[in-house]
Structure formats: structure tokens, C-alpha cells
């Protein structure tokens, strides 16, 4: 089932009303990614406000999800002695049959369907598993072959869509719709329910009935002594039967195991057999246009009906197959959906808004778009997804929310900084925790690094200046010289740079960036107008005198904690990486130790989101990871470790000082995006266009995991 956007708060309000001290805690299954982490923080903020107990379970992969089903979800089932409850999946299970993975699909029949367990699914990843979207509700018994019956229509549910008359709390799987299901999945919805309502068809039945069909035809002919050949309509039926596609049949559910009944009607006959006189001589009367009352029309055979049904079944199955073949893509972030829920409940504040901004900003760091994991190209025209028109609307909404919850004070220095385009690096007062808009350049961790390092490690700038080569480094130095910034000044901490240089930095970047093809390096001057939409501006928050960070900075740091871990890096100053002696001496063929380590990092990142001191302490981890990306990417390009295949590029990372860092798929994805952007710029400069018809050549990057003895593989568009 799916919950429309207009009814987003329905389930939570029901939980709020029906919760009591003896109710089981809400179980929250969370993916190990910044967006899901921010969404989890927002949800727990709401639950704590309503004194609803909850339990958080990080999910590192399919094995963790199945184990959570066995150990946490199944004990909640009524058949296992539990009392039901609510399970919330954030970034988990959207593309899988959750009923089967959590072990509750066997409880999907009858009144006590799903054992009273209600599963809420909020995910940005697409495509949906349609069993979660349109199924996930009780079925009408079990068939004789053991398969579940068709979906049982519930009050308030119209073909999977939850309406205002729906009564929650009875169990099932409910997907939170961000608008895509209602707007785009109409054909898939019709095909799904058409297949669900079709009777069971077995290919062997079709073969077995052929002989009986022939016997039936022979007996009918013998009953008419004067008839020598079939009528025209009989020939047409036979020809239409032969044209049916003989593809393998897929067995569907049926309401009963009885055979398909004969149809009471058939197409109109072109001619009728007329009997003249007592001799019984038959001839074809071509002038007759209506069936004779003395001789009723022949009924359509069960074999013909079966073949028609198979053809219709295959037609609907092709619709679902086409949907699943679209591949992976991303839509509205989880944090944004949770903010919409908080807004409908009237609970939005600066803390919830900041978590939402961080979650949305983190999507860009991992290249998540409507076309899957891909680099951001200029003039890209995605119709949906967070980087398309919907993404623009979300970011504009967040900017409006920042203005609403943080009204500017004309006497504040922050307001003056925003009007002059100065990047804020400090708070306005010891108690300042406001969120501000800032004309952020596409540099990396500029407030916590030197200007030179921030520019050097920026994926946007490094790809366009080719900083992995000596010529590219010289171009960067020349650009700084034209801006009037010496290497001595730009290599000191940005916060300690000369104030006049910082005030004029944005103007100089706007003046000289176009000379180097860096048109999107900083927001244009037109966006500075008072009352404008501030398109392209970033978000900055202060924690008094303790720190001032941008949303992208927080996303980078939280992601680095998840991918590297605070305890994993023991020799940052030397540029090395060490997992620890114990981890090295233990083999981990099934990945259990690795998954346990990733889960421990989840709690570090979870705490860092609301503890500014822990967030600041993890800044060196983020810097170390991005130094490793630059080193490894430069080495791959210089050594020409890229294989150009017919439909994609292939890169294998097997050696080097940083190879162990990229055993985490998210860290490897960042490296792949860095390489992909570099190759895309090379293609544009060499040929003036991208490969694969302007879509860009996909890139597949593999990294050797020595502890597990396997390769980790990621792909980008």
C-alpha cells in the first residue's frame, strides 16, 4: 500500500493517539548513509516529543536486514506471542520484497494479517518493489497450490492507495509517497492488479487440452452428416490461436482451482449451415446474417480463452518488466520527507530544518540523481530527482524556511556579510545558533582548511583545471596570482587570512573564473538582490563561538565518519591508514566483522550530528579521506589504469597506500565520481561532446578488499 503526500501525517497521528505505556517500542531500521541518518534524527525528535519509546537498528546490508527480521520483527508478530507494533524503514528495503525479507509474508492472510506489524517505508532510492507499493495488505486466503490468494480489498484502500477512510494499526506494508507513485506509476498499478486478479494458468494444461479440443471438434463434425468443411468463423478462431505468442507462462494467483468456464458467446458467423428438407443436405447460406434459433452459435473453447488470457498476462507482465529495467535512480531525500511530516505536525524548528538541509546537501556528495549515481553536468536536464526541477523546488523551499525561522536583524553583522557576499566564518554572538544563507563557492571545507587546499581538493575545480598534472597545478597558481593572492597567503588557514582578501575573494572569483571555464564556481552577482531567491546559495549555521559550518561541511564530515571511522585512522599526520592489529589478524570472508565495524561508526556519526565538539574532532578524518581521493585518482590517471571497453570504462584499484580506505562502497563511490568528472571534462575538451550520445560514458570502479578476499564494485553514469 502507499500513503499519498496529502495524508502524510495520518499514520503518525494514529500512533500518537493509540500509544500507551504497554505498547511495544517503535523499531527504526536505518541505512548507513547521511540522508537516512538525518531522517532518523528528525523522526526520533518527534517521537521523544510525544514520549513514544523507540529502538534504532542500523542496517549495513541484506544480511543485517534479514537478521533484524528474525531477531526484532518476528517476535512482534501475534503468532509469535507479540502484540504487533510499528517498524519504520529509512533508506532500507524499497527495492526488495520487505514482507519476505522481514519474515512477515507468511502472516499475510486472514484477519490477523502481518501479525499486527505495520511497516512504514521512507526511501529516496528507486525503483520501488511494486509488492511493497501496491501489495503489502492482507490476501484472500491460500490457494490449493500453496500460493497466496489475491489482495483483499480493505475499507479506505483503493487498489493500493490509502484514503481518508483507512484505519491504521492492523498490519501491512505502507510506502510513503513523495508524489512519484501517484503521478507516474498509473500503468504499473493497473498492470499489477490485472495480474493479481487473473486465474492461475499452467502451460501443461494448455498442452493437455489440445487433444480433447480436437476430439470435441471431430465429434461436432460427425454429428452433421452433410458438413464437409469448417465454417469461416471456425477458421478464424484457429488462425488467431496460432498467432498467440508461445512464451513461457507465469503462474498467477486465482480465486479458486476450478477450470476456466466456457464463454456463453462468440464472434458473429459469416455464414450458417442450413439444412434443406428431410434428406438433411447441408449448404452454406452466405445471405444469412444472424444465427438461427434452431442452431445456436458455437461457444468459444476453453483452450482459446486460455490462450487469450496468457496473451493478456504477458502484456501486463511486460509493463512491470519495463519498469524494473529502468535501473536505480533517486528521488526526494528522506530528510525532506521527514521535514514535511514535522511541518504537518507543526513541529518544525531550526534543529529539524538544519538536519533536513544536511540530508539534502549530502545527496550531491554521492552523486545521487534521477539517472542514478552520476556526476553533475552543466545544462543537465533531469525532469525529476533532487537535482532536477523537484530538487530546485526543495532547495527553494528550504531557503524560504531559513528566512521564516531566522528573520534577519538589520543591525547584525551576519546580515551585512550576506549582503556583501562575504562567506561567514564566525557567529554574531555567543548564543547565536541561527541558520544563514551564504554564497558558498564550490570549494571543500574552506573554513577548516587553507584556501589552496580547499581549491585543490574540490572535485569541481580539480576536474576542470586538471590539478593531477603539473600543468594543471600551474594553472591553479596562475589563477591565484591573477586574483592577487600569493601562495604564502592562500596556504595559511582561511580563517586567519587577511580580511580585505576575504572580502574581495568572491568578486575576484566571479571576474576570473570564466577565463578557466569555472562558470559555476560561485553564485552569480545577480543572486545578491534583496528579496531574491538566492539561487545557488548554500546554508551555514553557527554554534556560538564554538564553530560555524556549512551544511556541505557537515555532510562531508558525517559521511567520512561512516566510511572511515574516527577510530580507524591512527596515523593521519603520516598519511597512513591502519585498521588496527586485531582487525588485520582476523579474516572476514563473510563480511560479518566489517559490517559490525560499520555499525559502530553509525553511532559515532549519529552523535556527531548533535554534538558540535565531536563533529569538529572528525574534521581531520574528512580531510584525510579527500587527500586519499586526490592521491589515488592522480595515480590512476598518470599510470593509465583505465580500460576503455565498448560501453563503459573500467578501473581497478588493487595497490597503493590508501587502498584499504576504499573498501567501503561510499568512499569508493566518491573516488568514482572524482574520476568520472575528470574523464567527462577530458572528453569535452578533446572532442567537444560526451560519449554515449551525450550522456557520458559510464564508469565502473572496483577495489580489492584483502580482508574478505573480494572486490567491491560501484558504477556511475
N, C-alpha and C positions, 0 to 999 in steps of 0.2 A: 504494500500500500504506500501511497505517497501523500504528504501533507502539503497543500498549496501554500504559497507565500502569504496569502491573506489570512491564513489561520495559524500562523507560526507559533503563537503563544498558547494555543489551545491545550496541548499536551502538558506543558509546564504548569498552567493554571490548575489543571485537574490534579496533577501531582501535588501541588501546593495545598489544595483543598482536602485531599484524601489522606495525606500523610499523617501518621500518628506515631507515638513513641515505640510501638512494637513493629513498625514497618521495617522491612529489610533495607539496608543502605543502598543507595543508587550506585551501580557499578559503572565506572567510566573507563573504557578501553581507548588508549591514546597512542597514536603513531609517534615515532621518534623523529619529529620534524618541527621547526619553529612555528609554523602556522597552526598545527594541531595543538602544540604546547600553549600558544596564546589563547586559542579557543577553549582549552581546558581550564586555564586560569580564569577566564570570564565566566564559564559555567560554574566553577566552584565558588566564585564570588557571589553568584546568585543563590546557590544552594546554602552557603553559610548565612546569608542574609535571612533566609527563611528557616534556618535551623533544621535543615534536611541532611541527615548523615549520608556520607558518600565514601566510596573507596576508589582510588585511582590505580589502574593496572596498565603499565607501559607495555606496548606490543612491538617487538622487534621484527616479527615476520610471521609467516603462516604457522610455523610450529608453535610460536607463542600464542597465536590466536586460538588454535585448536586446544592447547593446554588450558587456556583461560576458560574455554567452553567446558572442558571436563571438570576442572577444579573449582570454578567460580559460578558458571551459569547453570549447569545441570543440577547442582544441589538446590537451586532456587525453584525448580520445577515442582508442581504439585504432586506428580507421580513419584518424585524422589523424597517426598516429605517436606518440601519447601512451601512457601506461601506466595510464590510469584515475585514480581518486582520489576524494576526498570534497569535496562542496560543501555548505555549511551556509547556509540562507536564514533570517535572523532578521527577522521582520516584512516579508518580501518574498515575493510570488508566491502566497500562499494562495488568492486568488480568481481566479487565472489558470492556464491550462494551462502549467505550467512546462516540460514537455517541448518544447512548440512555441516558447516564448519563449527558452529557452536553446539551442535548436537541436539537441537530442539526441533528438527524437521519431523522426527518420528512422533512428535506430540501435536501434529498439526491437524488432527481430525477430531470431530465431535465438539461438544460444548466446552470442555476444558482444554481448548486448543492452545498449543505452545506452553502448557503448564502454567498459565498466568504470567509468563515472562514477556514483557514488551520491550522490543529492541528499537532504539532510535538511531538513525544513521545520518550523520552530517559529514560530507566529504566533498572536496574540490576536484577529486580525480574522476575522470570519465574514461571509458563508457560505463554506465550503470549495468549491473547484472539485473536483467529485467524480472527475474523471480523475486528480487527484493522490492522492486518498484511496483509491479502490478500483482504479484502474489503476496506472500507474507501474511496471509489471512487463513482462517480455518477452511478446510476442504470437506467435501460432502462424502465422508466415509472412505472405505478402502475397496478397490475392485477385487475381483476374484484372482487376478494375476498378482496381487500384492501391491500394485501401484496406487498412489493416492488418487482419489476422485477429483472431479472438477472443483473449482473455487466456489465456496459457498458465499452467496451474496449476503452481506451484513447490513443492518439498518445504518444509514448515513454514509455508505460507501458505494460509489458508482463506478464500477469497472476499475477498481484500484484507487480511485480518487476519494479522499476523505472529505466529507461535507460537514456542515454545521450540526447535523443530527447524529454524528458519530459519538459513541460512548467509549472513551479510552479505559484502560485498565483490565481488558480481557485477554491480552496477549496478542502477539503478532510482530511483524517487522514493518517499521514505518520509516520511510525515507523523507527527509526534509528537502522540499523542492525549492531551488533558488530561482525558478522560473523556466528552466530549460525543459523540464518534463512536460509542463502544461503547454508550452509554445512549440516544441519541436518533436515530441515523441507521439504525435497522434497516429500516424500509420503503424508504428511499432505496437502501440497499445491495442489497436484494432486487430492486428495480426496475432498478438499474444492471446487474446481472449477467444479469437476464432479457433486457434489451435487447441486451446484448453477445453473448448466445448465439443470438439469433434470426437466421434466414437473411435474406438480402437480399430486399427487396420493392420492386418498381418499379410505380408506378401504371400505366404504359403496358402492362405485362404483363397487368394485370387487364382493361384495355380490349381488348387484342388477343385474349384468350382467350374473350371473350363470344360471338363468332361461332362459334368452334369448339365452345363449350359447347352452343349452340343446335343446331348440326348433329348433335352427338352425341345430344341428346335426340330429334330428329326420326328419326334412324336407328333408335333403340331402339323408337320407337312403330311405325314401319313394319315392323319385324321381327315384330310381333304383329298379324295382320290383324283380330282381333276387338276390339282395345283401342281405345276411343273417347276416353277422357279419362285424365288422370294420377291416380295413387293419392293418398290423403290425405297420406301422408308426403312425397311429392314436392311437394305444395302447401306444406307447412310449410317445406321447405327453401327454396323460392323466396321465401316471406314473410320468413323470417329473413335472407335475403340482402339484401332491400330495406331492412330495418331497420338495417343496419350504417351507421355514420356515415361519410359520404363526405368526411372531412377530408383535407388533403394528407398523403401518406405520406412518412415519413422513412426513407431508405435505411439499413439496418443492415448490420453485418458478417455474413458467413456462412462456414461451413467450406468450402464449395465453390460453384461456379457452376451446379450441376445443378438442374433444376426440382424443386419440392416433390413428393414421391412421393404416389401415391394412398393414401388410408386404407383398410385392409382391412375396416373395419366402418362401420356407420351406425346411426342410431336405429331402434328396433323399429317395424315397419309395423303400421298399424291393420287393414288388410285385404289380402288377396292375390288376384291374378288366377288363377283356377282354370280349366283347360281341360277341357271335358267331351267325351269321345268323339272320334272321328276327324274330325268336322266342324270341330273347333277353335273352337267357340263359347265365348267367354270371359264370365264374370260375376264380380262381386265377392263373395267369401265373407267376410262380416263375422264369422263364428264362428271363423275360423282365427286363432290367436294366436301361431303360430310359423312361421318361414319353411320352405317346402317344400324337401326335399333336391333335387328336380328343378329348382328355380328359385332360385338364390342371390340374396341381397339386393343391391340396387344400391349400389355404392360411392359415398362422398362425393366430389364432383368437386374438382378442384384449385382451381377458382375459389372454391368455398365455403371450402376450407381457407385459401386466401389471404386471404379477407375476415375470417375468424376471427382469423388471425394479425395482420392490420392492426389489428383492434379491440383485441387484447391489447397490441399495440405502443403504441397510443395511450393505453391505460390506464396503462401503466408510464411513458410519457413525461410524462403529467400529474403523476405523483408527483414527478419530477425538476423539472418546471417550477414546481410549488408550492414546492419547497424553495428554488430560486433566487429566487423572487419575495418571499421573506421580507425581503430587503434586508440592509444592513450592520448588524452588531452586534459586540460584543466579549466575549470570554470570559477565561480565565485569562491574566494577563500573562506575557510572555516571560521576564522576570526570575524570576518564580516557578517556571516550568518548569525554568529553568537551576539554580535553587537545589535543586529536587528531584533533579536529576541529580547535583549536587555532594554532596547528602546521601546518596544511594545509594552514591556512591564513597567516602564517609567524609571528604570534603574541606571540610565547612562550617566557617567561621570568621567572625570579626567583619567582616572586609573583604567577604567574599562575602554575608554577611547584610545588611550596610549597602547594598550595591548592589541587593540584592533589594528592600529596603524603599523605596529611592528609586524604583526602577522601578514598584513597585505604587502608590506615592503619586502618581506622575506621571499615572496614568490619570485621576484625578479632575480634574486641571488641564485636561484636554482633553475632559471630559465623556463619557468612553467607558463605555458600559454595555451591558446585554443588549438594549437597544432602539436601539442605535446611538449617535450623538453627541447627547447630550441633557443638560438641566440636572437637577440633583439636587433632587427634590421631597420634601417631608415625607410620610411614610406611603406612600412608593413601594414597590410590592410586586413587584419583579422576581424571578422564580423562579431565574434563573441570571445569569451575568455577575459581574464583580468587585464590583459594588455591591449584589448580591443576597445570597442565602444563601451562595453559594460565596465571594463576597468577604468576608463576615463570617468564614467559616471560615479563609480565607487570612490575614486580619489577626490573628485569634486565634492561629493557628499562629506567626505572626511574633512576637507578644508573648511566647509561650511560649519561642521560640528566644532572644529577648533575655534572658529570665530565666535560661535554661540556660547561655548563653555568657557572661553578665555577672552572676554571682551578687552580690547586694548585700552591702556591708560596712556593718554597723550603725553603725560609727564614722565613716562617710563623711558629708560634708556633702550629697552628692548624694542619699543615702537620706533624709536629713532634709527636703530640699527636696521630694522626691517625696511624702512623707507629708503635708506641709503644703500641697501644691498649688502651690508656687512654680515658676514657669517657669524652668528652669535657663538661665543665660547664660554661665557660666564652667565650666572644668574643675575637678576636685578636686586635680590635681597637674600638674606639668609633663609627665609621661609618661602622663597619662590619655587613653586612646583608646576608652573604653567607650561602649556604646550604652545609653541610658536611656529609660524611658517618662516622658512628660510630659503634663500636662493642657493641651494646646495649644488656645488659643482660635482661632476662625476669623478671625484677622487675617492680614495679608500682611507677611512679612518683619519681624516685630515686633522681633527682636533687632538689626536693621540699619537701622531707621527710627525715627521718633518714634511714640509711641502714637497720636497724632492721624492721621498719615499712614497708619499701618498699618490703622487702622479705616476711614479714608476710602476707601482703595483696595481694601478687601476686597469681593469680589463678593457674598458672602453678606450682609454688613451694608449695603452701599450700596443693594442692591436693595430691602431691607425698610424702610430709612429714607428712601429717595428722595433721596439726597445730591446728585443732579443739580439739585435745586431749592433755592431759598433756604429754603423751609420745612423741607426735609429736613436741611439744614446746621444749622438752628436746633434741630431735634430731636436731632441728634448733640451739639450743645453743651449742651443741656439734660440729656441723659443723663449726660454727663461731670460736669456740675455736681451732679447728684444723687449721683453716686459720690464727690463730694468731691475731684475732680481739676480744678485750674484749667487754663485754656488755655495759660498760660505753662509749667506743668509738663509737660503732655501733648505740647507741641510741641518739647520737647527730646529728645535721644536716649534711647531706652528704657533702655539700659544705665546711663545717668547719672541716672536718676530716683531719687527718694528711696526707700530700701529699704523703709520702712514702707508706702509706697504700693504697691510691687510685691508685698509680702507679702499685702496685703489686696485686691489687684486681682481675683482670681478670686472671692472671696466677694462682692464688690460687683457683679461681673458677673452672678453667679447670682441676686442679690437683685433687680436692676433690669432684667435682660434680658427677663423675661416681660412687663413693662409695655409693651415695644416690639415684642412678637411675635418675640423672638430666642431661642426656646426651645433651639435647638441651638448657641448661640454658644460655650458651653464645656461640657465633660463634666460630668454631674451629680455632686453630692456623694456619692451612693451608690457611685459607682465608685471612691472612695478607699479602700475597705475593704482591709485587708491580706489578701493571698491572693486577691483578687477578679480578675475577668478584665480589669479596666481598659478596659471597652468605651468607645470614643470617644477614648482617649488616643493621642497622637502619639509619634513617635520622635525622639530627639535624640542627636547624637554630638559628642564633643569631640576636638580635635586639640591636646592640651596647652593651653598658654596662648595658642596662636595663634588659635584660633577655636572656637566652639560653634554648630552649626547644626542645625536640624530637617531631617527628610527632605523635607518640603514646600518648605523654603527651597532645598535643593539642586535639587529638581525644577524650581522656578521659574527658578533661575539657569541651569541647563543648558539648559532649553527656550529661554530668552532668547538664549543664545549661538547656538543652532541657527537661531533665527528672525531675529535682528537682526545678530549677529556682533560680536565685540569691536572689529574694525577699522572697522566701518561707522559707528559713532556717533562723530563727531568734535566735536560741539558740544553735549554733554549739558547743560552748565550753562545754555546759552541756550534749551534746549528744542527745538533743531532736530535735523534728521537729514540726513546727507549721505553718499551712496554713494561719493563721490569723483569727481574731474573726469573721469578716464578712463572710468569706467562710464557717466557721463552722455553722453559724446560718441559712444558706440558703440550702435547699435541692436541689439536682440536679439530678432528676430522668432521664431526657433525655440526660444528659451529655453536655448541652449547655455551662454551666458555666465552666466546666472542659476544654472543647475544646477552649474556649476563653482564659483561663489561659495558655494553651499550646501554643497558637498562640503568646501571649505576650512574652513567653520565646524564641520563634523563633527569634524575633528581637534582643533580648539580645545576643543570640548565633551568629546571623548574624553580629552584630557589633564587637563581641569579636574576630572573625576571622581576622579582620584587625586592631584591637586596642589592642596592647600588654598589656596595663595597665588594661583594662577590663578583659583580659584573665587571668592575674595574680591575679586579685581580686576574680576570681571564683575558684581558686585552693582549698580553704577550702571547697567549695561545693563538689568538686570531692572527696576529702579526706573523707568527712563525708559520702557520698554515699557508698564508698567502706568499710568503717568501719561498716556501717549498713549491708552490704552484708556478711561480715565475722561474725558479731554477729548473724544475723538471720540464716545463713547457719549452724553455730555451734549449735545453739539451736535446729534446725530441726533434725540434726543428733543425738545429745545427747538425745533428747526426743523421738527418733524413730517415727517421724511423717510422715514416708514414707509408703505408702501402695503398696505392690507388687502384681500387677494384672497379668493376663495371658500374655498380650502383651505389657505392659508398666508399669512404676512406676507412682504413683500419690502422689503429695504433696499439702497440703492446708495450706496457711498462713492466719490465722484468728486473731491472737493476737500478742502482743509484742510492744515494744516502736517504732519500725521502720515500722510497717505495712502500714502506710499511704504513705511511700516513694514508695512502690512497686505497687501502684495503676496505675502507668504509665507502659504501656506494655514493653517499652525498658528497664526500670530499673528491671522489673520482669524477662525479658529475661536474663539479666546479672546474676541475682540470680540463675536462672535455669541452666545457663551454669556453674556457680561455683559448684552447686550441682551435675550436670551431670558429670563433670570432676572428682569430688571426688568419685562418685559411680563407674565410669569406672576404676579408679585406684584400688579401693577396690576389684572389680571383678577380675582384672588382678592379684593382689597379692594373692587372695583367691583361684582362680581356674586356673589361668594361661591363661585365654581367656575371651573374652567378650561374653555377651549373644546375642541371636537372630542371631546365625550363624556367630559370629564375627563382626557384625555390631554395637553392643551395644544396650542395652535396652532403648527405648525411654522414655523420662521423661515429664510428664505433671504437671505444677505448676499453682495453682490457688490462687488468693489473693482477700480477701474480701474488697470491696470498700463501706465503711459505708455511704459516702455522697450520692452515687447513689443507694445503695441497690442491687448491683450486684457483681458477681465475674468476675475478669479479668483472662483470661486463656491463657497461652502460652505453646507451646510444642517444645521439642528439640529432635534431633536424637542422 
